Amino acid sequence: MSGTRPTTRRPRAPRAPAERPAQILDAAARVLLRDGVDATIDGIAAEAGLGKGTVYEYFGSKAQVFTALRNRCNEQILAAGADAVSASPTTSALDRVRRFVAGMFEFGMANASLVALLFHEAGIEERDELGPIRASLLELVQEGVDAGELAVDDPAFTVEFLLHGLHGVMETAFAGDAAARSVLDRVDGVLAALLNPVEPGA
């Protein structure tokens, strides 16, 4: 975006220093959504109700702020998947995977604008940003294999294939106008085909 926006400092209740990084990241998310990648440290500091020097005490550059914000977003996506699983932990292995995928997907759809900015427009490269999600998904699949609920010969490869497919589907959905539930209904069939659930008593 072009042009310079006025940066009027927003008043904030005092916070303890330990809470400052979260305060800065909360402000950065709002400024990023408002100004796009033209967001500045000045604008972030003003939105947080802090001096620019205070922001630099915690983050050395705008890129560091965006990287921390993206890492936090990844943690929130992963937590959304884990929370969906823990809400009904006694279901089948296939259903636990479905819940995990749905939790992540629904969080991403609810925050699609911020996700698109952080992962596509902010110019940040991570070596393996999907690593924690891959590990959690593999754990769910491996548990199902060990319990005899899923007939998967190579869980690691299957999860890698599934993860990249889901990533592409999610990116397409974020960029479009599709409803989360309609996309997830189509994903469910793919999950069942890849994970090959074993019928009870088979």
FIGUBA-371399 format. One line per 10 residues: number of its first residue (from 1); for each residue x, y, z negated of N, C-alpha, C. Coordinates in pm, 1 decimal. Last residue first. Example, Ala and Ser with C-alpha at 12.3 -4.5 7.8 and 13.67 -1.06 7.14 Angstrom:
BEGIN
2	1285.0:-225.0:-708.0:1367.0:-106.0:-714.0:1290.0:3.0:-787.0; 1319.0:-569.0:-780.0:1230.0:-450.0:-780.0:1320.0:-330.0:-780.0
This chain:
BEGIN
202	-1277.7:-5656.2:-1158.9:-1224.1:-5705.3:-1029.8:-1094.8:-5783.0:-1051.2; -1369.8:-5543.7:-1389.1:-1394.2:-5685.8:-1370.3:-1339.0:-5742.7:-1242.3; -1421.4:-5229.4:-1241.4:-1416.7:-5309.1:-1363.8:-1452.1:-5455.0:-1336.3; -1227.2:-5159.5:-949.8:-1359.8:-5180.3:-1007.2:-1348.6:-5264.9:-1134.3; -969.5:-4929.8:-940.2:-1002.1:-5071.9:-948.4:-1138.5:-5086.4:-1014.3; -911.2:-4660.7:-709.9:-957.6:-4710.3:-840.1:-1000.5:-4855.4:-833.8; -709.5:-4522.0:-528.5:-756.3:-4658.9:-517.7:-803.6:-4715.9:-653.3; -592.6:-4281.2:-477.1:-563.6:-4342.6:-606.7:-622.8:-4482.9:-620.2; -681.2:-4207.5:-221.3:-538.4:-4215.2:-250.2:-508.3:-4295.5:-376.7; -961.9:-4214.0:-243.9:-894.4:-4291.5:-139.6:-746.0:-4309.9:-171.7
192	-1012.0:-4038.4:-455.4:-1050.9:-4178.2:-468.1:-977.4:-4264.2:-365.6; -917.6:-3798.7:-341.7:-857.3:-3852.8:-464.1:-887.4:-4001.3:-477.3; -1096.8:-3767.3:-131.6:-955.4:-3788.0:-102.0:-884.1:-3848.0:-223.1; -1333.1:-3720.0:-271.0:-1322.7:-3835.6:-183.1:-1178.1:-3869.6:-149.6; -1271.2:-3476.3:-402.3:-1299.4:-3598.2:-478.4:-1284.2:-3723.8:-392.9; -1260.8:-3278.2:-208.7:-1134.6:-3328.0:-265.1:-1156.1:-3460.1:-337.2; -1528.7:-3224.1:-174.1:-1455.2:-3286.2:-63.8:-1323.2:-3344.4:-112.0; -1586.1:-3107.2:-418.2:-1663.0:-3224.4:-376.5:-1590.6:-3298.1:-263.8; -1419.6:-2884.6:-411.3:-1387.4:-2994.2:-501.7:-1463.9:-3121.4:-465.5; -1559.9:-2721.8:-231.4:-1425.7:-2771.0:-196.6:-1390.4:-2891.4:-281.9
182	-1791.1:-2672.8:-376.1:-1802.1:-2737.8:-245.3:-1667.4:-2793.8:-201.7; -1695.0:-2542.4:-604.6:-1757.3:-2673.3:-617.2:-1763.2:-2745.6:-483.4; -1593.7:-2295.4:-510.4:-1504.7:-2393.8:-571.3:-1566.7:-2532.4:-571.0; -1693.6:-2180.2:-190.2:-1726.1:-2198.9:-331.2:-1639.9:-2311.8:-386.3; -1492.8:-1988.2:35.3:-1555.7:-2114.2:-3.6:-1584.0:-2117.2:-153.4; -1374.7:-1784.6:168.0:-1492.5:-1750.5:88.8:-1561.5:-1875.4:34.4; -1014.5:-1775.4:168.2:-1146.0:-1771.9:231.2:-1255.9:-1739.2:133.3; -790.8:-1791.1:14.9:-792.4:-1689.5:120.6:-929.4:-1674.9:185.2; -847.8:-2004.7:-148.1:-827.0:-1873.3:-208.8:-839.0:-1762.7:-104.4; -855.6:-2212.6:40.6:-978.7:-2173.4:-28.4:-965.3:-2034.8:-90.6
172	-587.0:-2227.2:114.7:-688.0:-2196.1:216.0:-817.0:-2147.6:151.3; -474.8:-2299.1:-131.4:-435.9:-2173.0:-67.5:-539.0:-2130.1:36.9; -596.5:-2550.2:-170.1:-625.2:-2439.3:-262.2:-589.9:-2305.6:-199.0; -482.3:-2697.5:37.4:-627.8:-2679.0:32.9:-663.9:-2560.3:-56.0; -209.2:-2690.6:-38.3:-253.5:-2631.0:87.1:-402.7:-2603.0:88.5; -224.1:-2826.5:-282.5:-170.4:-2689.9:-277.9:-216.5:-2618.9:-151.1; -315.0:-3076.3:-205.6:-400.7:-2991.6:-288.7:-356.1:-2846.8:-283.1; -86.3:-3162.2:-65.1:-214.9:-3149.0:1.6:-309.2:-3058.5:-74.2; 99.7:-3165.5:-268.2:118.5:-3070.8:-158.3:-8.9:-3054.8:-76.0; -13.6:-3364.9:-433.3:10.4:-3230.2:-484.2:23.3:-3129.2:-370.6
162	-16.9:-3597.4:-276.1:-142.0:-3538.2:-322.6:-123.0:-3392.6:-362.9; 257.4:-3643.7:-245.1:171.1:-3626.4:-128.0:42.6:-3553.2:-166.7; 327.6:-3676.5:-515.6:393.2:-3573.2:-433.2:306.8:-3540.5:-311.7; 169.4:-3896.8:-585.6:146.4:-3767.4:-651.0:208.7:-3654.5:-570.0; 286.8:-4090.5:-422.0:144.8:-4059.0:-407.0:113.1:-3922.3:-467.5; 545.7:-4101.1:-524.3:524.7:-4054.6:-387.2:379.6:-4012.8:-366.2; 484.0:-4194.9:-787.3:558.1:-4069.5:-766.6:535.7:-4014.3:-626.4; 343.5:-4445.2:-752.0:278.8:-4327.2:-812.3:350.5:-4196.3:-782.3; 316.4:-4674.1:-540.9:425.1:-4577.8:-562.5:364.8:-4449.4:-619.6; 80.8:-4827.8:-552.0:211.7:-4894.2:-547.7:326.3:-4799.5:-583.2
152	-205.7:-4821.9:-736.6:-114.9:-4733.7:-663.3:25.0:-4795.1:-668.1; -489.4:-4873.6:-847.9:-399.5:-4960.8:-772.6:-312.8:-4875.1:-680.9; -596.5:-4797.1:-1170.8:-562.1:-4743.4:-1039.5:-462.3:-4837.2:-972.0; -630.5:-4943.1:-1401.3:-747.3:-4874.3:-1345.7:-723.0:-4821.0:-1205.4; -428.7:-5056.5:-1547.5:-494.3:-5140.1:-1448.2:-616.4:-5076.5:-1385.6; -282.5:-4896.2:-1708.9:-405.4:-4951.6:-1767.1:-480.2:-5042.9:-1670.9; -85.8:-4811.7:-1534.4:-47.8:-4898.9:-1646.1:-169.1:-4965.8:-1710.2; -241.1:-4643.7:-1370.5:-177.5:-4762.9:-1314.2:-145.4:-4862.3:-1425.9; -312.1:-4443.0:-1553.8:-415.8:-4521.2:-1488.2:-361.6:-4649.8:-1428.5; -59.8:-4342.9:-1616.5:-143.3:-4400.1:-1722.9:-252.6:-4489.0:-1662.8
142	9.4:-4240.7:-1367.3:84.1:-4354.1:-1421.2:7.2:-4421.8:-1534.4; -171.1:-4026.2:-1347.2:-179.0:-4136.7:-1252.3:-108.4:-4260.5:-1308.5; -82.6:-3864.3:-1561.4:-221.1:-3911.9:-1555.7:-234.5:-4033.2:-1463.5; 183.8:-3817.4:-1484.0:154.9:-3884.1:-1611.1:13.0:-3941.0:-1611.0; 147.2:-3675.6:-1248.7:208.8:-3808.3:-1243.3:181.6:-3885.8:-1372.0; 42.3:-3439.8:-1353.9:-40.3:-3521.1:-1264.6:14.8:-3664.0:-1256.3; 262.8:-3346.7:-1498.0:137.2:-3375.6:-1567.2:47.4:-3466.1:-1483.2; 454.3:-3313.7:-1293.1:480.8:-3403.1:-1406.3:352.0:-3442.6:-1477.9; 331.2:-3120.8:-1126.5:363.1:-3253.6:-1074.8:380.8:-3353.2:-1189.6; 329.7:-2905.2:-1301.1:201.7:-2960.9:-1256.3:223.2:-3101.7:-1203.6
132	606.6:-2857.0:-1329.5:526.6:-2895.0:-1446.2:391.3:-2955.5:-1408.8; 675.6:-2804.2:-1041.7:731.7:-2911.1:-1123.8:647.2:-2951.3:-1243.8; 610.7:-2600.5:-875.6:506.1:-2699.3:-900.6:552.7:-2811.9:-992.9; 837.5:-2452.3:-840.5:731.4:-2393.1:-919.4:620.7:-2492.2:-952.6; 1130.7:-2486.5:-795.0:1031.2:-2592.8:-806.2:916.5:-2544.4:-893.8; 1258.1:-2239.2:-737.3:1308.7:-2364.8:-682.9:1203.1:-2474.2:-685.9; 1080.3:-1951.9:-628.5:1115.7:-2042.5:-738.0:1158.5:-2175.3:-677.9; 1082.4:-1622.1:-520.0:1104.2:-1760.7:-482.5:1146.0:-1839.2:-605.7; 873.0:-1350.0:-456.7:948.3:-1423.5:-558.1:961.1:-1567.9:-511.7; 710.6:-1169.3:-317.0:846.1:-1195.8:-270.1:933.5:-1266.7:-371.3
122	446.3:-1112.4:-358.5:543.3:-1048.6:-448.5:687.9:-1077.2:-410.6; 274.3:-1256.3:-198.1:310.1:-1121.0:-156.9:419.5:-1057.8:-241.3; 232.0:-1512.2:-301.3:250.9:-1493.6:-157.7:303.1:-1356.1:-118.7; 195.3:-1527.7:-572.2:256.4:-1642.1:-506.4:283.2:-1621.5:-357.7; 78.6:-1286.6:-656.5:197.0:-1338.4:-724.4:269.6:-1445.1:-643.6; -141.8:-1252.3:-482.8:-37.0:-1150.8:-493.6:90.9:-1208.3:-550.9; -290.2:-1486.4:-531.7:-241.8:-1456.2:-396.6:-128.2:-1354.6:-400.5; -349.6:-1454.8:-805.7:-270.3:-1569.6:-760.2:-210.5:-1540.7:-622.4; -513.8:-1227.0:-797.9:-385.6:-1220.2:-867.5:-294.7:-1333.6:-821.4; -730.5:-1331.2:-649.6:-658.5:-1211.9:-603.0:-521.2:-1202.5:-667.0
112	-822.6:-1555.9:-799.8:-766.2:-1572.0:-665.7:-684.7:-1451.5:-619.9; -919.7:-1641.8:-1040.2:-812.6:-1541.3:-1041.4:-743.4:-1534.8:-905.2; -1101.1:-1836.5:-987.6:-1146.4:-1724.7:-1070.8:-1044.9:-1610.9:-1071.4; -941.1:-2016.9:-849.0:-1046.0:-1946.1:-776.8:-1094.1:-1823.9:-854.2; -776.4:-2108.5:-1060.8:-719.4:-2038.5:-946.0:-822.1:-1958.8:-868.9; -966.6:-2233.9:-1222.9:-890.7:-2119.4:-1274.2:-833.1:-2038.2:-1158.4; -1045.5:-2433.7:-1044.5:-1143.6:-2333.0:-1086.4:-1075.7:-2211.5:-1148.1; -807.3:-2581.6:-1022.9:-866.8:-2518.6:-905.2:-962.9:-2406.9:-945.2; -765.1:-2679.0:-1282.2:-666.9:-2591.3:-1217.6:-730.0:-2512.0:-1104.1; -1000.4:-2833.4:-1311.3:-967.7:-2725.5:-1405.2:-869.8:-2626.7:-1345.4
102	-978.7:-3018.3:-1100.2:-1088.6:-2921.2:-1101.8:-1058.4:-2804.3:-1194.8; -753.5:-3167.9:-1176.8:-751.6:-3091.7:-1051.1:-859.0:-2983.1:-1053.2; -855.5:-3275.8:-1417.1:-731.8:-3198.1:-1415.4:-726.2:-3108.9:-1291.6; -1077.0:-3420.2:-1326.6:-1095.8:-3308.4:-1419.5:-973.6:-3216.3:-1419.6; -950.9:-3613.3:-1166.1:-1048.1:-3519.7:-1108.3:-1065.4:-3397.0:-1196.8; -803.6:-3748.3:-1361.6:-733.7:-3676.7:-1253.8:-826.5:-3574.5:-1190.6; -1019.0:-3849.6:-1506.7:-923.4:-3759.0:-1573.0:-843.8:-3680.4:-1468.9; -1137.6:-4015.8:-1319.1:-1210.6:-3898.0:-1363.8:-1118.2:-3799.6:-1434.8; -942.3:-4214.8:-1296.0:-975.5:-4132.7:-1180.0:-1047.2:-4006.0:-1222.3; -954.6:-4322.7:-1556.7:-831.6:-4258.7:-1509.4:-859.6:-4168.0:-1390.5
92	-1269.1:-4242.2:-1724.4:-1179.4:-4325.5:-1644.5:-1056.6:-4247.2:-1600.5; -1286.8:-4078.9:-2051.3:-1338.2:-4115.9:-1919.4:-1234.8:-4200.4:-1844.6; -1200.2:-3977.9:-2290.3:-1228.3:-4121.4:-2283.4:-1285.1:-4165.7:-2149.4; -1169.3:-3699.5:-2297.5:-1050.4:-3783.9:-2280.7:-1079.7:-3932.3:-2262.4; -1293.9:-3435.4:-2224.2:-1358.1:-3566.7:-2217.1:-1250.6:-3672.8:-2195.5; -1131.8:-3222.0:-2268.8:-1273.4:-3204.3:-2301.7:-1348.7:-3336.9:-2297.5; -885.7:-3282.8:-2165.7:-906.1:-3306.6:-2309.3:-1051.2:-3289.6:-2351.0; -920.6:-3197.8:-1899.5:-902.7:-3339.9:-1931.2:-936.6:-3367.1:-2077.1; -939.9:-2924.1:-1928.9:-1051.2:-2995.4:-1864.8:-1043.1:-3145.1:-1894.0; -690.7:-2866.5:-2037.0:-811.7:-2844.8:-2119.0:-931.0:-2920.3:-2061.3
82	-524.9:-2918.9:-1818.2:-513.9:-3001.1:-1938.3:-637.5:-2987.5:-2026.5; -607.7:-2713.4:-1641.6:-622.2:-2853.1:-1605.4:-620.3:-2943.8:-1726.5; -536.0:-2490.9:-1793.3:-675.5:-2507.4:-1752.4:-702.0:-2651.7:-1711.3; -259.5:-2523.6:-1811.9:-341.1:-2535.3:-1933.4:-488.2:-2556.0:-1899.2; -188.2:-2471.1:-1546.1:-163.8:-2603.5:-1603.4:-249.6:-2626.5:-1727.1; -261.8:-2201.5:-1533.6:-321.6:-2298.0:-1441.1:-307.8:-2439.2:-1497.6; -92.8:-2095.7:-1729.5:-237.9:-2088.1:-1747.8:-310.8:-2186.0:-1656.6; 156.6:-2140.6:-1615.7:124.9:-2202.7:-1744.8:-26.1:-2203.4:-1768.9; 132.2:-1977.6:-1390.0:149.6:-2122.0:-1374.0:114.0:-2196.4:-1503.1; 119.2:-1730.9:-1520.2:4.6:-1776.5:-1441.9:12.7:-1927.8:-1420.0
72	375.1:-1716.1:-1626.9:260.8:-1722.0:-1716.7:137.5:-1772.2:-1643.7; 520.9:-1698.4:-1389.3:542.0:-1812.5:-1478.5:424.7:-1827.8:-1575.2; 424.6:-1451.4:-1300.8:395.9:-1571.2:-1223.2:415.1:-1697.6:-1307.6; 529.9:-1285.6:-1495.6:384.7:-1290.1:-1477.9:345.2:-1415.1:-1399.6; 800.4:-1323.3:-1454.3:741.4:-1363.1:-1582.9:590.5:-1375.4:-1572.2; 816.2:-1212.0:-1196.2:852.8:-1351.7:-1218.9:792.3:-1403.1:-1348.8; 739.4:-947.6:-1245.3:656.6:-1031.0:-1157.9:687.6:-1179.7:-1178.2; 953.8:-868.2:-1410.6:815.5:-861.0:-1459.9:727.2:-954.0:-1377.4; 1165.9:-903.2:-1234.8:1160.1:-984.1:-1356.4:1020.1:-982.2:-1416.9; 1104.9:-707.4:-1045.9:1106.8:-848.6:-1005.3:1099.3:-940.1:-1126.9
62	1141.6:-476.1:-1192.3:1004.7:-511.7:-1152.6:998.7:-658.2:-1111.7; 1383.4:-549.6:-1452.4:1342.8:-497.7:-1322.2:1196.9:-534.2:-1296.4; 1430.8:-648.0:-1706.2:1532.9:-564.6:-1644.2:1493.3:-502.2:-1512.6; 1222.9:-642.8:-1982.4:1235.2:-686.4:-1844.1:1328.7:-591.9:-1770.8; 1256.6:-532.4:-2235.6:1208.8:-670.5:-2223.6:1227.5:-727.8:-2083.7; 1345.2:-278.5:-2205.3:1402.3:-356.0:-2315.7:1367.9:-504.3:-2301.4; 1188.1:-174.5:-2007.3:1320.3:-222.9:-1969.4:1390.7:-297.1:-2083.2; 971.0:-90.3:-2161.8:952.0:-199.5:-2067.2:1087.1:-260.2:-2030.5; 1094.4:123.2:-2292.3:1048.3:7.4:-2370.7:1027.0:-112.9:-2280.1; 1136.7:302.2:-2087.2:1251.9:241.7:-2153.0:1213.7:119.3:-2234.1
52	880.3:391.7:-2033.1:948.1:306.8:-1935.6:1067.1:234.9:-1998.0; 660.1:363.9:-2317.5:760.1:434.2:-2240.2:828.8:338.4:-2143.6; 315.6:249.2:-2294.6:452.4:243.0:-2345.9:543.8:332.9:-2263.0; 67.1:180.1:-2203.4:75.8:280.0:-2309.2:212.6:282.7:-2374.5; 40.6:16.8:-1988.1:58.9:-48.8:-2118.1:59.7:49.5:-2233.8; 30.4:203.3:-1786.8:-87.6:120.4:-1809.7:-80.3:52.2:-1946.4; 292.4:302.2:-1801.4:179.4:390.8:-1830.0:54.6:310.4:-1862.5; 435.0:72.1:-1724.6:456.8:131.2:-1856.9:339.1:220.0:-1896.3; 340.0:42.8:-1463.8:317.5:-63.2:-1561.6:331.9:-8.5:-1702.8; 432.3:278.0:-1342.7:289.4:251.2:-1350.6:256.2:145.8:-1454.1
42	710.2:240.9:-1372.3:644.5:359.6:-1428.7:495.2:333.7:-1446.6; 748.6:11.7:-1223.8:770.6:5.1:-1368.7:704.6:123.7:-1436.8; 484.6:-15.8:-976.5:614.6:29.5:-1024.8:625.6:9.2:-1174.7; 332.3:-169.7:-692.5:333.5:-142.0:-836.4:474.1:-107.4:-880.8; 325.6:-256.5:-439.4:382.3:-123.2:-459.1:380.7:-82.9:-606.4; 183.6:-487.2:-430.2:327.0:-500.8:-455.1:397.6:-365.4:-462.9; -116.4:-343.5:-575.4:-45.7:-441.4:-494.3:102.7:-443.2:-526.2; -258.0:-178.3:-740.7:-163.2:-115.4:-648.8:-94.4:-213.7:-555.0; -437.6:-348.1:-884.6:-478.1:-213.9:-840.2:-390.3:-161.9:-726.7; -301.0:-578.8:-943.0:-431.4:-589.5:-876.9:-475.5:-454.8:-819.5
32	-82.6:-461.8:-1072.7:-61.6:-537.7:-949.8:-192.3:-551.7:-872.7; -206.5:-356.3:-1296.9:-145.9:-265.3:-1199.8:-122.9:-335.8:-1066.8; -288.4:-590.4:-1430.1:-388.0:-489.9:-1389.2:-332.7:-397.2:-1281.8; -40.3:-714.8:-1469.9:-144.3:-782.4:-1391.6:-247.9:-681.7:-1342.3; 86.6:-529.6:-1635.2:140.2:-554.4:-1501.0:36.5:-622.9:-1412.9; -61.1:-553.7:-1870.1:-66.6:-428.0:-1794.9:-19.3:-448.9:-1651.7; 16.9:-812.4:-1940.0:-125.2:-781.8:-1920.7:-141.2:-655.1:-1836.5; 290.2:-767.8:-1968.9:242.3:-854.5:-1860.9:93.7:-833.8:-1834.6; 295.5:-601.5:-2193.3:350.0:-553.7:-2066.4:296.7:-637.2:-1950.2; 184.2:-772.4:-2384.0:121.1:-642.9:-2356.5:166.1:-589.7:-2220.7
22	374.2:-975.0:-2386.4:237.7:-1005.3:-2340.2:163.9:-877.2:-2305.1; 596.3:-827.1:-2490.9:600.6:-889.0:-2357.8:462.3:-920.1:-2302.6; 492.4:-737.1:-2750.1:515.2:-644.3:-2638.6:524.4:-713.4:-2502.8; 474.0:-892.3:-2968.7:358.5:-893.2:-2879.8:380.7:-808.6:-2754.7; 699.1:-840.3:-3112.4:682.4:-975.8:-3059.8:567.9:-984.7:-2960.1; 659.7:-575.5:-3205.0:751.3:-601.7:-3092.9:734.3:-740.4:-3032.2; 307.1:-519.9:-3259.5:436.9:-563.5:-3308.0:526.8:-593.2:-3188.9; 141.6:-228.1:-3133.0:157.9:-371.8:-3143.0:296.7:-402.6:-3197.1; -98.3:34.9:-3158.8:37.9:-14.4:-3178.8:39.5:-166.5:-3190.6; -334.6:66.3:-2897.8:-309.9:47.2:-3040.0:-169.2:-7.3:-3056.6
12	-278.7:296.4:-2632.4:-286.5:160.1:-2680.4:-266.2:157.7:-2831.3; -374.1:508.2:-2364.1:-347.0:490.5:-2506.6:-366.6:346.3:-2548.6; -202.5:511.8:-2059.9:-323.4:467.5:-2127.4:-292.8:448.0:-2275.6; -57.1:773.0:-1883.2:-38.9:668.6:-1982.2:-169.7:638.9:-2053.2; -104.4:803.3:-1545.2:-142.3:859.1:-1674.7:-133.7:749.3:-1779.0; 27.2:826.7:-1267.2:45.7:728.8:-1374.3:20.8:796.3:-1508.1; -117.5:858.5:-944.7:-79.2:919.6:-1071.8:-70.0:813.0:-1179.7; 30.8:681.6:-671.3:-83.0:705.5:-757.8:-36.0:771.1:-886.6; 145.4:745.6:-351.8:181.2:734.8:-492.5:61.1:767.5:-577.2; 149.6:554.0:-45.8:105.2:662.6:-131.6:143.0:638.2:-275.5
2	44.2:227.8:60.5:123.4:348.7:68.9:68.1:453.5:-24.1; 85.0:-119.5:0.0:0.0:0.0:0.0:88.2:124.0:0.0
